[in-house]
Amino acid sequence: ATDQYYSGIFVDGVRGVEIAHNVIHDCQYGIYLYETGKGTTNQIHHNTVYNCSIHRTDQLDGCGIIAWGDSTGNSALEITDNEVYNCDRQGIFVGGWPETVCSSSVLIARNLVHDNGQADLQDQLGIQCNFVDNSTISWNECYNHGSTAESMPGKAAFGIYVFAGDGNVIRSNY
């Protein structure tokens, strides 16, 4: 399938969801939460996600776990104790657009995130947060992100990347 919602699990506008103990692989998005808003906590824990690949470079596909918002964002979100690997883009990505859409009270903890960002894209990341406020990223193990191809001069590979967020805590990661 080539639709942008070709996901192992896709949750749209639902609050209070728990996604746990799944093995998801070989899709565009492993777990995709869209516009879950504020309020009841959403939990993503104890999942294994791998081999998420890019089908359209103009979208965000190729992410293992993504929580994205265009109007309400994704707040009160816990992403814990997952293993995410071998995805073309980010292992875990929480964000939104435009910049007025913020997620907050996000916990990303105790995840094993490795060997992501294998496509020859500009940014190759383990964990990324864009426009996320008052959140915690801790006790994660992130390593080996980025392609070894020489076709992308100036590319960046990061274990953890936080962009335009306020009041966040990043601690005790490896």
DSSP file (Angstrom, degrees, kcal/mol; ACC not computed):
  #  RESIDUE AA STRUCTURE BP1 BP2  ACC     N-H-->O    O-->H-N    N-H-->O    O-->H-N    TCO  KAPPA ALPHA  PHI   PSI    X-CA   Y-CA   Z-CA
    1    1 A A              0   0    0      0, 0.0     5,-0.0     0, 0.0    27,-0.0   0.000 360.0 360.0 360.0 151.2    0.0    0.0    0.0
    2    2 A T        +     0   0    0      3,-0.0    53,-0.1    53,-0.0     4,-0.0   0.353 360.0 120.7-120.4   3.6    1.2    3.5   -0.6
    3    3 A D  S >  S-     0   0    0      1,-0.1     3,-1.5     2,-0.1    25,-0.1  -0.366  73.3-118.9 -66.0 149.6   -1.4    5.5    1.4
    4    4 A Q  T 3  S+     0   0    0      1,-0.3    -1,-0.1    24,-0.0    56,-0.1   0.666 111.2  60.6 -67.1 -13.5    0.2    7.6    4.2
    5    5 A Y  T 3   +     0   0    0      2,-0.1     2,-1.7    23,-0.0    -1,-0.3   0.053  62.9 131.4-102.4  26.1   -1.8    5.6    6.8
    6    6 A Y    <   +     0   0    0     -3,-1.5    23,-1.5    -5,-0.0    22,-1.3  -0.614  41.0 148.7 -76.5  87.9   -0.2    2.3    6.0
    7    7 A S  E     -a   29   0A   0     -2,-1.7     3,-0.2    21,-0.2    23,-0.2  -0.852  62.6-130.8-126.8 155.1    0.5    1.5    9.6
    8    8 A G  E    S+     0   0A   0     21,-2.0     2,-0.4    22,-0.6    23,-0.2   0.949 106.7   6.0 -64.6 -49.1    0.8   -1.5   11.9
    9    9 A I  E    S-a   31   0A   0     21,-2.0    23,-2.7    20,-0.2     2,-0.4  -0.992  73.7-172.2-135.3 127.6   -1.5    0.4   14.3
   10   10 A F  E     -a   32   0A   0     -2,-0.4     2,-0.5    -3,-0.2    23,-0.2  -0.986   1.7-175.8-124.5 124.2   -3.1    3.7   13.5
   11   11 A V  E     -a   33   0A   0     21,-3.1    23,-3.1    -2,-0.4     2,-0.5  -0.982   4.1-171.4-122.6 121.9   -5.0    5.7   16.2
   12   12 A D  E     -a   34   0A   0     -2,-0.5    23,-0.2    21,-0.2     3,-0.1  -0.943  68.0 -24.0-121.3 111.1   -6.8    8.9   15.1
   13   13 A G  S    S+     0   0    0     21,-3.0     2,-0.4    -2,-0.5    23,-0.1   0.662  93.3 139.0  70.1  17.8   -8.4   11.3   17.7
   14   14 A V        -     0   0    0     20,-0.3     2,-0.3    23,-0.0     3,-0.3  -0.777  36.1-157.3 -98.9 139.4   -8.7    8.6   20.4
   15   15 A R        +     0   0    0     -2,-0.4    26,-0.1     1,-0.2    27,-0.1  -0.876  69.0  26.1-114.7 148.7   -8.0    9.3   24.0
   16   16 A G  S    S+     0   0    0     24,-0.8     2,-0.3    -2,-0.3    26,-0.2   0.791  79.9 155.9  76.2  29.1   -7.1    6.8   26.8
   17   17 A V        -     0   0    0     -3,-0.3    26,-2.8    23,-0.2     2,-0.5  -0.636  29.2-158.7 -89.9 146.3   -5.6    4.2   24.4
   18   18 A E  E     -f   43   0B   0     -2,-0.3     2,-0.6    24,-0.2    26,-0.2  -0.994   6.1-173.5-122.8 124.3   -3.1    1.6   25.5
   19   19 A I  E     +f   44   0B   0     24,-3.0    26,-2.4    -2,-0.5     2,-0.3  -0.959  25.9 155.5-117.3 110.6   -0.9   -0.1   22.8
   20   20 A A  E     +f   45   0B   0     -2,-0.6    26,-0.2    24,-0.2    27,-0.1  -0.984  43.4  10.4-144.7 147.3    1.1   -2.9   24.4
   21   21 A H  S    S+     0   0    0     24,-1.1     2,-0.3    -2,-0.3    26,-0.2   0.859  80.0 140.2  59.9  44.5    2.9   -6.1   23.7
   22   22 A N        -     0   0    0     23,-0.2    26,-2.7    -3,-0.1     2,-0.5  -0.841  45.8-146.6-113.3 153.6    2.7   -6.0   19.9
   23   23 A V  E     +k   48   0C   0     -2,-0.3     2,-0.4    24,-0.2    26,-0.2  -0.988  26.5 177.2-116.8 118.8    5.3   -7.0   17.3
   24   24 A I  E     +k   49   0C   0     24,-3.0    26,-2.2    -2,-0.5     2,-0.3  -0.978   7.7 150.6-128.5 132.0    5.0   -4.7   14.3
   25   25 A H  E     +k   50   0C   0     -2,-0.4    26,-0.2    24,-0.2    27,-0.1  -0.990  42.4  33.9-157.1 162.7    7.2   -4.7   11.2
   26   26 A D  E    S+     0   0C   0     24,-1.1     2,-0.3    -2,-0.3    26,-0.2   0.922  84.4 105.7  57.8  55.4    7.4   -4.1    7.4
   27   27 A C  E    S-k   52   0C   0     24,-0.5    26,-2.0    23,-0.2    -1,-0.2  -0.869  80.9-103.4-144.7 179.0    5.1   -1.1    7.1
   28   28 A Q  S    S+     0   0    0    -22,-1.3    34,-3.0     1,-0.3    35,-0.5   0.927 109.0  16.6 -74.5 -45.2    5.3    2.7    6.5
   29   29 A Y  E     -a    7   0A   0    -23,-1.5   -21,-2.0     1,-0.2    -1,-0.3  -0.987  64.3-157.9-125.3 135.9    4.6    3.5   10.2
   30   30 A G  E    S+     0   0A   0     33,-1.7   -21,-2.0    -2,-0.4   -22,-0.6   0.983  85.3   0.3 -73.5 -68.7    4.8    1.1   13.0
   31   31 A I  E    S-ab   9  65A   0     33,-2.3    35,-2.8   -23,-0.2     2,-0.5  -0.993  73.8-172.1-122.7 126.3    2.5    2.8   15.5
   32   32 A Y  E     -ab  10  66A   0    -23,-2.7   -21,-3.1    -2,-0.4     2,-0.5  -0.960   6.9-174.1-126.9 112.9    0.9    6.1   14.5
   33   33 A L  E     -ab  11  67A   0     33,-3.0    35,-2.5    -2,-0.5     2,-0.5  -0.929  11.8-170.3-102.2 127.3   -1.1    8.3   16.9
   34   34 A Y  E     -ab  12  68A   0    -23,-3.1   -21,-3.0    -2,-0.5   -20,-0.3  -0.976  59.9 -20.6-124.4 125.0   -2.7   11.3   15.2
   35   35 A E        +     0   0    0     33,-2.2    39,-0.2    -2,-0.5    -1,-0.2   0.897  68.1 158.4  52.1  53.9   -4.4   14.2   17.0
   36   36 A T        -     0   0    0     37,-0.2    38,-0.2     1,-0.2    -1,-0.1   0.567  33.2-164.9 -84.6  -6.7   -5.0   12.5   20.4
   37   37 A G  B     -o   74   0D   0     36,-2.3    38,-2.7   -22,-0.1     2,-0.3  -0.129  27.9 -39.8  68.1-154.8   -5.2   15.9   22.0
   38   38 A K  S    S+     0   0    0     36,-0.2     2,-0.5    65,-0.1    38,-0.1  -0.729  94.4  46.1-111.1 158.0   -5.1   16.6   25.7
   39   39 A G  S    S+     0   0    0     -2,-0.3     3,-0.1     3,-0.0    -2,-0.1  -0.953  84.4  50.4 123.0-125.4   -6.6   14.8   28.7
   40   40 A T  S    S-     0   0    0     -2,-0.5   -24,-0.8     1,-0.1   -23,-0.2  -0.239  86.9-103.8 -60.5 137.8   -6.5   11.1   29.4
   41   41 A T        -     0   0    0    -26,-0.1     2,-0.4   -25,-0.1    36,-0.2  -0.383  27.1-151.7 -67.4 134.3   -3.1    9.5   29.1
   42   42 A N  E     - g   0  77B   0     34,-2.3    36,-2.7    33,-0.2     2,-0.4  -0.898  14.4-156.9-101.8 136.9   -2.2    7.4   26.1
   43   43 A Q  E     +fg  18  78B   0    -26,-2.8   -24,-3.0    -2,-0.4     2,-0.5  -0.958  19.4 179.8-123.2 132.0    0.3    4.6   26.6
   44   44 A I  E     +fg  19  79B   0     34,-3.0    36,-2.3    -2,-0.4     2,-0.3  -0.958  30.8 149.4-124.1 109.4    2.6    2.9   24.1
   45   45 A H  E     +fg  20  80B   0    -26,-2.4   -24,-1.1    -2,-0.5    36,-0.2  -0.991  45.4  13.3-148.3 152.8    4.7    0.3   25.9
   46   46 A H  S    S+     0   0    0     34,-1.2   -25,-0.3    -2,-0.3     2,-0.3   0.835  81.9 138.1  55.5  41.9    6.4   -3.1   25.6
   47   47 A N        -     0   0    0     33,-0.2    36,-2.5   -26,-0.2     2,-0.5  -0.798  46.9-143.6-109.2 155.6    6.2   -3.2   21.8
   48   48 A T  E     +kl  23  83C   0    -26,-2.7   -24,-3.0    -2,-0.3     2,-0.4  -0.991  23.4 177.8-117.2 123.6    8.7   -4.3   19.2
   49   49 A V  E     +kl  24  84C   0     34,-2.8    36,-2.2    -2,-0.5     2,-0.3  -0.991   9.6 152.4-129.6 129.0    8.7   -2.2   16.0
   50   50 A Y  E     +kl  25  85C   0    -26,-2.2   -24,-1.1    -2,-0.4   -23,-0.2  -0.987  44.6  31.5-153.7 163.2   11.1   -2.7   13.1
   51   51 A N  E     +     0   0C   0     34,-1.2   -24,-0.5    -2,-0.3     2,-0.5   0.880  60.3 166.1  57.8  46.4   11.6   -2.3    9.3
   52   52 A C  E     -k   27   0C   0     33,-0.3    36,-3.0   -26,-0.2     2,-0.3  -0.816  20.1-164.7 -88.2 127.4    9.4    0.7    8.8
   53   53 A S        -     0   0    0    -26,-2.0     2,-0.4    -2,-0.5     9,-0.4  -0.765  21.1-106.9-122.9 160.4   10.2    2.1    5.4
   54   54 A I        +     0   0    0     -2,-0.3     3,-0.1     8,-0.2     8,-0.1  -0.669  34.4 162.4 -84.9 130.0    9.7    5.2    3.2
   55   55 A H  S    S+     0   0    0     -2,-0.4     2,-0.4     1,-0.3    -1,-0.2   0.620  77.2  27.4-112.7 -30.5    7.2    5.0    0.4
   56   56 A R    >   -     0   0    0      1,-0.1     3,-1.4   -53,-0.1     5,-0.4  -0.970  63.6-157.3-135.5 118.7    6.7    8.8   -0.1
   57   57 A T  T 3  S+     0   0    0     -2,-0.4    -1,-0.1     1,-0.3    -3,-0.0   0.626  89.9  67.4 -73.3 -11.4    9.5   11.2    0.8
   58   58 A D  T 3  S+     0   0    0      2,-0.0    -1,-0.3     0, 0.0     2,-0.2   0.468 100.5  56.8 -85.7   0.0    7.1   14.1    1.1
   59   59 A Q  S <  S-     0   0    0     -3,-1.4    -5,-0.0     2,-0.1   -55,-0.0  -0.468  94.0-105.5-115.1-171.9    5.5   12.5    4.2
   60   60 A L        +     0   0    0     -2,-0.2     3,-0.4   -56,-0.1    30,-0.2   0.201  67.7 137.1-101.8  14.2    6.9   11.3    7.6
   61   61 A D        +     0   0    0     -5,-0.4   -32,-0.2     1,-0.2    -7,-0.2  -0.146  43.9  62.2 -64.5 161.8    6.7    7.6    6.8
   62   62 A G  S    S+     0   0    0    -34,-3.0    27,-2.7    -9,-0.4     2,-0.3   0.487  74.5 129.7  97.6   7.4    9.5    5.4    7.8
   63   63 A C        -     0   0    0    -35,-0.5   -33,-1.7    -3,-0.4    -1,-0.4  -0.739  51.5-150.7 -95.2 142.4    9.0    6.1   11.5
   64   64 A G  S    S+     0   0    0     26,-1.8   -33,-2.3    -2,-0.3     2,-0.4   0.974  87.2   7.8 -72.9 -57.6    8.7    3.3   14.1
   65   65 A I  E    S+bc  31  92A   0     26,-2.4    28,-2.6   -35,-0.2     2,-0.4  -0.995  77.3 176.7-126.9 124.1    6.5    5.1   16.6
   66   66 A I  E     -bc  32  93A   0    -35,-2.8   -33,-3.0    -2,-0.4     2,-0.5  -0.994  18.9-173.9-132.5 134.7    5.0    8.5   15.7
   67   67 A A  E     +bc  33  94A   0     26,-2.6    28,-2.6    -2,-0.4     2,-0.3  -0.960  26.1 172.5-122.7 109.1    2.7   10.8   17.5
   68   68 A W  E     -bc  34  95A   0    -35,-2.5   -33,-2.2    -2,-0.5     2,-0.3  -0.884  13.3-175.1-124.1 147.2    1.8   13.7   15.2
   69   69 A G  E     - c   0  96A   0     26,-1.0    28,-1.8    -2,-0.3     5,-0.1  -0.997  20.6-179.7-145.0 140.8   -0.7   16.6   15.3
   70   70 A D  S    S+     0   0    0     -2,-0.3    -1,-0.1    26,-0.2    26,-0.1   0.534  93.1   3.6-108.0 -14.1   -1.8   19.3   13.0
   71   71 A S  S    S+     0   0    0      2,-0.1    31,-0.2    30,-0.0    -2,-0.1   0.575 139.7  21.4-138.5 -41.8   -4.3   21.0   15.4
   72   72 A T  S    S-     0   0    0      1,-0.2    30,-0.1    29,-0.1     3,-0.1   0.662  84.1-153.8-108.2 -18.6   -4.4   19.5   18.8
   73   73 A G        -     0   0    0      1,-0.1   -36,-2.3    24,-0.1     2,-0.4  -0.288  31.0 -75.3  74.4-166.0   -1.1   17.7   19.2
   74   74 A N  B     +o   37   0D   0    -38,-0.2     2,-0.2   -39,-0.2     3,-0.2  -0.886  55.9 168.9-137.6 101.6   -0.6   14.7   21.5
   75   75 A S        +     0   0    0    -38,-2.7   -33,-0.2    -2,-0.4    30,-0.2  -0.702  56.3  34.4-114.2 166.1   -0.3   15.4   25.2
   76   76 A A  S    S+     0   0    0     28,-1.9   -34,-2.3    -2,-0.2     2,-0.4   0.957  83.8 155.4  54.9  53.6   -0.3   13.1   28.2
   77   77 A L  E     -gh  42 106B   0     28,-0.8    30,-2.9    27,-0.4     2,-0.5  -0.926  31.0-165.0-117.2 133.8    1.5   10.5   26.2
   78   78 A E  E     +gh  43 107B   0    -36,-2.7   -34,-3.0    -2,-0.4     2,-0.6  -0.976   7.1 179.9-120.9 119.7    3.8    7.8   27.6
   79   79 A I  E     +gh  44 108B   0     28,-3.5    30,-1.9    -2,-0.5     2,-0.3  -0.927  27.8 155.7-116.8 102.3    6.1    5.9   25.3
   80   80 A T  E     +gh  45 109B   0    -36,-2.3   -34,-1.2    -2,-0.6   -33,-0.2  -0.954  44.9   4.6-137.0 147.4    8.0    3.4   27.4
   81   81 A D  S    S+     0   0    0     28,-1.7     2,-0.3    -2,-0.3    30,-0.2   0.783  82.6 137.8  58.7  36.5    9.8    0.1   27.3
   82   82 A N        -     0   0    0     27,-0.3    30,-2.9   -36,-0.2     2,-0.5  -0.720  47.6-140.4-105.2 158.9    9.7   -0.4   23.5
   83   83 A E  E     +lm  48 112C   0    -36,-2.5   -34,-2.8    -2,-0.3     2,-0.4  -0.992  23.9 176.9-116.9 125.3   12.3   -1.6   21.1
   84   84 A V  E     +lm  49 113C   0     28,-2.5    30,-2.1    -2,-0.5     2,-0.3  -0.990  13.1 151.4-130.7 123.2   12.4    0.2   17.8
   85   85 A Y  E     +lm  50 114C   0    -36,-2.2   -34,-1.2    -2,-0.4   -33,-0.3  -0.983  43.7  25.3-152.7 160.7   15.0   -0.5   15.1
   86   86 A N  S    S+     0   0    0     28,-1.1     2,-0.3    -2,-0.3    30,-0.2   0.823  71.8 148.8  56.8  40.1   15.9   -0.6   11.5
   87   87 A C        -     0   0    0     27,-0.2    30,-1.7   -36,-0.2    31,-1.2  -0.795  53.2-128.0-100.9 147.3   13.4    2.1   10.4
   88   88 A D  S    S+     0   0    0    -36,-3.0    31,-1.4    -2,-0.3    33,-0.2   0.829  92.4  13.6 -66.1 -33.2   14.2    4.4    7.5
   89   89 A R  S    S-     0   0    0    -27,-2.7    28,-1.5     1,-0.4    -2,-0.2   0.136 119.3 -12.1-111.4-131.2   13.5    7.6    9.5
   90   90 A Q        -     0   0    0    -30,-0.2   -26,-1.8    26,-0.2    -1,-0.4  -0.334  44.0-145.2 -73.4 151.9   13.1    8.2   13.2
   91   91 A G  S    S+     0   0    0     35,-1.2   -26,-2.4    34,-0.8     2,-0.4   0.939  93.1   9.6 -74.1 -53.6   12.7    5.4   15.7
   92   92 A I  E    S+cd  65 127A   0     34,-2.4    36,-2.5   -28,-0.2     2,-0.4  -0.998  73.3 179.1-129.6 130.7   10.4    7.5   17.9
   93   93 A F  E     +cd  66 128A   0    -28,-2.6   -26,-2.6    -2,-0.4     2,-0.5  -0.974   7.1 177.8-138.3 120.0    8.9   10.9   16.7
   94   94 A V  E     +cd  67 129A   0     34,-2.4    36,-2.3    -2,-0.4     2,-0.3  -0.989  37.1  97.8-118.9 124.4    6.6   13.2   18.7
   95   95 A G  E     -c   68   0A   0    -28,-2.6   -26,-1.0    -2,-0.5     2,-0.3  -0.979  40.6-150.6-177.3-171.0    5.7   16.5   17.1
   96   96 A G  E     -c   69   0A   0     -2,-0.3   -26,-0.2    34,-0.3     7,-0.1  -0.977  21.8 -92.6-169.8 174.8    3.3   18.6   15.1
   97   97 A W  S    S+     0   0    0    -28,-1.8     2,-0.2    -2,-0.3   -24,-0.1  -0.956  83.9  39.4-155.7 139.5    3.0   21.5   12.7
   98   98 A P  S >  S-     0   0    0      0, 0.0     3,-2.3     0, 0.0   -29,-0.0   0.477  86.6-112.7 -76.2-176.2    2.5   24.4   12.6
   99   99 A E  T 3  S+     0   0    0      1,-0.3    -2,-0.0    -2,-0.2    -3,-0.0   0.659 113.3  69.1 -64.0 -15.7    4.6   25.6   15.5
  100  100 A T  T 3  S+     0   0    0      1,-0.1     2,-0.8     2,-0.0    -1,-0.3   0.604  81.9  85.4 -76.5 -10.5    1.4   26.6   17.4
  101  101 A V    <   +     0   0    0     -3,-2.3     2,-0.4   -32,-0.1   -32,-0.1  -0.824  64.6 175.4 -93.0 107.9    0.6   22.9   17.8
  102  102 A C        -     0   0    0     -2,-0.8     2,-0.3   -31,-0.2    30,-0.2  -0.902  23.7-152.3-117.1 143.4    2.4   21.7   20.9
  103  103 A S  E     -p  132   0E   0     28,-2.1    30,-2.9    -2,-0.4     2,-0.3  -0.800  23.4-178.7 -99.9 153.5    2.4   18.4   22.7
  104  104 A S  E     +p  133   0E   0     -2,-0.3   -28,-1.9    28,-0.2   -27,-0.4  -0.959  50.6  36.7-148.8 167.0    3.1   18.4   26.4
  105  105 A S  S    S+     0   0    0     28,-1.2   -28,-0.8    29,-0.6     2,-0.4   0.917  73.8 159.6  54.8  47.7    3.5   16.1   29.3
  106  106 A V  E     -h   77   0B   0     27,-0.4    30,-2.6   -30,-0.2     2,-0.5  -0.847  26.4-161.1-100.8 135.2    5.1   13.4   27.2
  107  107 A L  E     +hi  78 136B   0    -30,-2.9   -28,-3.5    -2,-0.4     2,-0.5  -0.978  10.9 178.1-116.7 121.3    7.3   10.7   28.8
  108  108 A I  E     +hi  79 137B   0     28,-2.7    30,-2.0    -2,-0.5     2,-0.3  -0.946  27.3 153.0-119.8 106.0    9.7    8.8   26.6
  109  109 A A  E     +hi  80 138B   0    -30,-1.9   -28,-1.7    -2,-0.5   -27,-0.3  -0.982  45.4   4.5-144.7 146.8   11.5    6.4   28.8
  110  110 A R  S    S+     0   0    0     28,-1.4     2,-0.3    -2,-0.3    30,-0.2   0.771  79.2 146.9  57.8  33.9   13.4    3.0   28.9
  111  111 A N        -     0   0    0     27,-0.2    30,-2.8   -30,-0.2     2,-0.7  -0.735  46.5-139.7 -97.4 149.2   13.2    2.4   25.2
  112  112 A L  E     +mn  83 141C   0    -30,-2.9   -28,-2.5    -2,-0.3     2,-0.5  -0.946  29.6 174.7-105.5 111.1   15.8    0.6   23.1
  113  113 A V  E     +mn  84 142C   0     28,-3.0    30,-1.7    -2,-0.7     2,-0.3  -0.961  12.3 148.5-125.7 112.9   16.1    2.6   19.9
  114  114 A H  E     +mn  85 143C   0    -30,-2.1   -28,-1.1    -2,-0.5   -27,-0.2  -0.981  45.8  18.8-149.3 156.5   18.8    1.6   17.4
  115  115 A D  S    S+     0   0    0     28,-1.8   -29,-0.2    -2,-0.3     3,-0.2   0.812  79.6 140.0  56.9  38.5   19.8    1.3   13.8
  116  116 A N        +     0   0    0     27,-0.3    30,-2.3   -30,-0.2   -28,-0.2  -0.553  41.0  52.6-102.0 172.4   17.2    3.9   12.5
  117  117 A G        +     0   0    0    -30,-1.7    30,-0.5   -28,-1.5   -29,-0.2   0.863  61.4 148.8  71.7  36.8   17.6    6.6    9.9
  118  118 A Q        +     0   0    0    -31,-1.2   -30,-0.2    -3,-0.2    30,-0.2   0.645  41.3  89.8 -82.3 -14.2   19.0    4.1    7.4
  119  119 A A  S    S-     0   0    0    -31,-1.4     2,-2.2   -32,-0.2    28,-0.4  -0.456  94.8-104.2 -76.4 157.3   17.6    5.9    4.3
  120  120 A D  S    S+     0   0    0     -2,-0.1     2,-0.2    26,-0.1    -1,-0.1  -0.428  72.6 137.8 -82.7  66.2   19.8    8.5    2.7
  121  121 A L        -     0   0    0     -2,-2.2    26,-0.2   -33,-0.2    35,-0.1  -0.635  66.3-108.1-105.8 167.4   17.8   11.5    4.1
  122  122 A Q  S    S+     0   0    0     -2,-0.2    34,-2.7     1,-0.1     2,-0.5   0.928 104.1  37.4 -62.9 -47.8   19.2   14.7    5.6
  123  123 A D  E     - e   0 156A   0     32,-0.2     2,-0.5    34,-0.1    34,-0.2  -0.918  63.4-175.7-113.5 131.3   18.4   13.9    9.2
  124  124 A Q  E     + e   0 157A   0     32,-2.8    34,-1.8    -2,-0.5     2,-0.3  -0.964  20.2 174.1-129.5 112.4   18.6   10.4   10.7
  125  125 A L  E     - e   0 158A   0     -2,-0.5   -34,-0.8    32,-0.2    34,-0.2  -0.866  39.2-158.7-132.1 149.4   17.4   10.2   14.2
  126  126 A G  E    S+     0   0A   0     32,-2.1   -34,-2.4     1,-0.4   -35,-1.2   0.933  92.0   6.5 -82.9 -63.9   16.7    7.8   17.1
  127  127 A I  E    S-de  92 160A   0     32,-2.3    34,-2.6   -36,-0.2     2,-0.4  -0.988  72.3-178.5-123.2 130.6   14.3    9.9   19.1
  128  128 A Q  E     -de  93 161A   0    -36,-2.5   -34,-2.4    -2,-0.4     2,-0.4  -0.995   8.8-174.7-132.3 136.5   12.9   13.3   17.9
  129  129 A C  E     -de  94 162A   0     32,-2.3    34,-3.2    -2,-0.4     2,-0.5  -0.991   3.9-175.0-128.8 123.4   10.6   15.8   19.6
  130  130 A N  E    S- e   0 163A   0    -36,-2.3   -34,-0.3    -2,-0.4   -27,-0.2  -0.979  74.1  -6.2-117.7 127.4    9.3   18.9   17.7
  131  131 A F  S    S+     0   0    0     32,-2.4   -28,-2.1    -2,-0.5     2,-0.5   0.931  90.8 146.9  56.1  50.2    7.2   21.5   19.6
  132  132 A V  E     -p  103   0E   0     31,-0.4     2,-0.3   -30,-0.2   -28,-0.2  -0.981  27.0-167.3-118.7 125.5    7.0   19.4   22.7
  133  133 A D  E     +p  104   0E   0    -30,-2.9   -28,-1.2    -2,-0.5   -27,-0.4  -0.796  57.5   6.5-114.9 153.7    6.9   21.2   26.1
  134  134 A N  S    S+     0   0    0     32,-2.9   -29,-0.6    -2,-0.3     2,-0.3   0.868  92.5 133.5  48.9  51.8    7.2   20.1   29.7
  135  135 A S        -     0   0    0     -3,-0.2    34,-2.7   -30,-0.2     2,-0.4  -0.790  48.8-130.2-129.6 168.5    8.2   16.5   28.9
  136  136 A T  E     -ij 107 169B   0    -30,-2.6   -28,-2.7    -2,-0.3     2,-0.5  -0.980  12.6-174.7-129.1 133.0   10.8   14.0   29.9
  137  137 A I  E     +ij 108 170B   0     32,-2.9    34,-2.0    -2,-0.4     2,-0.3  -0.963  34.0 148.4-121.3 108.9   13.2   11.8   27.9
  138  138 A S  E     +ij 109 171B   0    -30,-2.0   -28,-1.4    -2,-0.5   -27,-0.2  -0.988  44.5  13.5-148.6 153.5   15.0    9.5   30.2
  139  139 A W  S    S+     0   0    0     32,-1.1     2,-0.3    -2,-0.3    34,-0.2   0.741  79.6 141.7  58.4  30.4   16.7    6.1   30.6
  140  140 A N        -     0   0    0     31,-0.2    34,-3.0   -30,-0.2     2,-0.6  -0.706  45.8-142.5 -95.2 151.7   16.6    5.4   26.8
  141  141 A E  E     +n  112   0C   0    -30,-2.8   -28,-3.0    -2,-0.3     2,-0.4  -0.971  26.5 174.3-113.9 117.7   19.4    3.6   25.0
  142  142 A C  E     +n  113   0C   0     -2,-0.6     2,-0.3   -30,-0.2   -28,-0.2  -0.984   9.4 145.2-127.2 128.6   19.9    5.1   21.5
  143  143 A Y  E     +n  114   0C   0    -30,-1.7   -28,-1.8    -2,-0.4   -27,-0.3  -0.997  42.7  28.6-159.1 160.5   22.7    4.1   19.1
  144  144 A N        +     0   0    0     -2,-0.3     2,-0.4   -30,-0.2    -1,-0.1   0.887  64.4 163.3  59.5  51.5   23.8    3.5   15.5
  145  145 A H        +     0   0    0    -30,-0.2   -28,-0.2   -31,-0.1    -1,-0.2  -0.827  33.0  49.0-100.2 137.0   21.5    6.0   13.7
  146  146 A G  S    S-     0   0    0    -30,-2.3   -28,-0.2    -2,-0.4     2,-0.1  -0.080  78.5 -86.7 116.3 146.9   22.3    7.1   10.1
  147  147 A S        -     0   0    0    -30,-0.5   -28,-0.1   -28,-0.4   -29,-0.1  -0.453  21.1-141.4 -79.4 153.8   23.2    5.6    6.8
  148  148 A T        +     0   0    0    -30,-0.2    -1,-0.1    -2,-0.1   -30,-0.1   0.416  64.6 119.6 -93.9   1.0   26.7    4.9    5.9
  149  149 A A        -     0   0    0      1,-0.1     3,-0.5     2,-0.0    -2,-0.1  -0.366  60.6-144.6 -67.5 146.6   26.1    6.1    2.3
  150  150 A E  S    S+     0   0    0      1,-0.2    -1,-0.1    -2,-0.0    -2,-0.0   0.350  78.5  95.8 -90.3   4.6   28.2    9.0    1.1
  151  151 A S  S    S+     0   0    0      1,-0.2    -1,-0.2     2,-0.0    -2,-0.0   0.552  75.5  61.5 -76.9  -6.7   25.4   10.4   -1.0
  152  152 A M    >   -     0   0    0     -3,-0.5     3,-1.5   -31,-0.1    -1,-0.2  -0.671  69.2-170.8-121.3  77.0   24.2   12.9    1.7
  153  153 A P  T 3  S+     0   0    0      0, 0.0    -3,-0.0     0, 0.0    -2,-0.0  -0.421  76.3  22.4 -64.6 141.4   27.0   15.4    2.6
  154  154 A G  T 3  S+     0   0    0      1,-0.2   -32,-0.0    -2,-0.1    -2,-0.0   0.545  87.5 151.3  80.9   7.3   26.1   17.4    5.6
  155  155 A K    <   -     0   0    0     -3,-1.5     2,-0.4   -32,-0.1    -1,-0.2  -0.291  36.0-139.0 -69.0 158.8   23.6   14.9    6.9
  156  156 A A  E     -e  123   0A   0    -34,-2.7   -32,-2.8   -35,-0.1     2,-0.5  -0.964  14.0-169.0-123.1 137.0   23.0   14.8   10.6
  157  157 A A  E     +e  124   0A   0     -2,-0.4     2,-0.4   -34,-0.2   -32,-0.2  -0.989  14.7 174.5-125.9 123.1   22.6   11.7   12.8
  158  158 A F  E     -e  125   0A   0    -34,-1.8   -32,-2.1    -2,-0.5     3,-0.2  -0.961  34.2-151.8-129.4 143.8   21.4   12.1   16.4
  159  159 A G  E    S+     0   0A   0     -2,-0.4   -32,-2.3     1,-0.3     2,-0.4   0.930  96.5  11.9 -71.2 -48.9   20.4    9.7   19.1
  160  160 A I  E    S-e  127   0A   0    -34,-0.2     2,-0.4   -35,-0.1    -1,-0.3  -0.999  70.5-179.0-133.0 130.9   18.1   12.3   20.6
  161  161 A Y  E     -e  128   0A   0    -34,-2.6   -32,-2.3    -2,-0.4     2,-0.5  -0.984   3.0-174.4-134.2 121.0   17.0   15.5   18.9
  162  162 A V  E     -e  129   0A   0     -2,-0.4     2,-0.4   -34,-0.2   -32,-0.2  -0.971   7.1-171.6-117.4 126.7   14.7   18.1   20.5
  163  163 A F  E     -e  130   0A   0    -34,-3.2   -32,-2.4    -2,-0.5   -31,-0.4  -0.976  60.8 -16.1-124.1 126.2   13.5   21.1   18.4
  164  164 A A  S    S+     0   0    0     -2,-0.4     2,-0.3   -34,-0.2    -1,-0.2   0.905  89.6 135.7  53.8  56.3   11.6   24.1   19.7
  165  165 A G        -     0   0    0    -34,-0.2     2,-0.4    -3,-0.1   -32,-0.2  -0.960  40.2-145.5-130.7 152.5   10.4   22.9   23.0
  166  166 A D  S    S+     0   0    0     -2,-0.3   -32,-2.9     1,-0.2   -31,-0.2  -0.911  71.4  10.3-119.2 143.8   10.3   24.5   26.5
  167  167 A G  S    S+     0   0    0     -2,-0.4     2,-0.2   -34,-0.2    -1,-0.2   0.774  81.9 153.2  69.4  29.5   10.7   23.0   29.9
  168  168 A N        -     0   0    0    -34,-0.2     2,-0.5    -3,-0.2   -32,-0.2  -0.619  35.1-146.2 -93.5 152.2   11.9   19.6   28.9
  169  169 A V  E     -j  136   0B   0    -34,-2.7   -32,-2.9    -2,-0.2     2,-0.5  -0.977  14.0-178.6-117.5 126.3   14.1   17.2   30.9
  170  170 A I  E     +j  137   0B   0     -2,-0.5     2,-0.3   -34,-0.2   -32,-0.2  -0.967  26.7 145.9-123.4 111.6   16.6   15.0   29.1
  171  171 A R  E     +j  138   0B   0    -34,-2.0   -32,-1.1    -2,-0.5   -31,-0.2  -0.993  45.1  12.6-150.8 153.3   18.5   12.8   31.5
  172  172 A S  S    S+     0   0    0     -2,-0.3     2,-0.3   -34,-0.2   -33,-0.2   0.785  76.3 145.6  55.6  36.8   20.1    9.4   32.1
  173  173 A N              0   0    0    -34,-0.2   -32,-0.2   -35,-0.1    -1,-0.2  -0.678 360.0 360.0 -97.1 158.1   20.1    8.3   28.5
  174  174 A Y              0   0    0    -34,-3.0   -33,-0.2    -2,-0.3    -1,-0.1   0.305 360.0 360.0-120.6 360.0   22.8    6.2   26.9
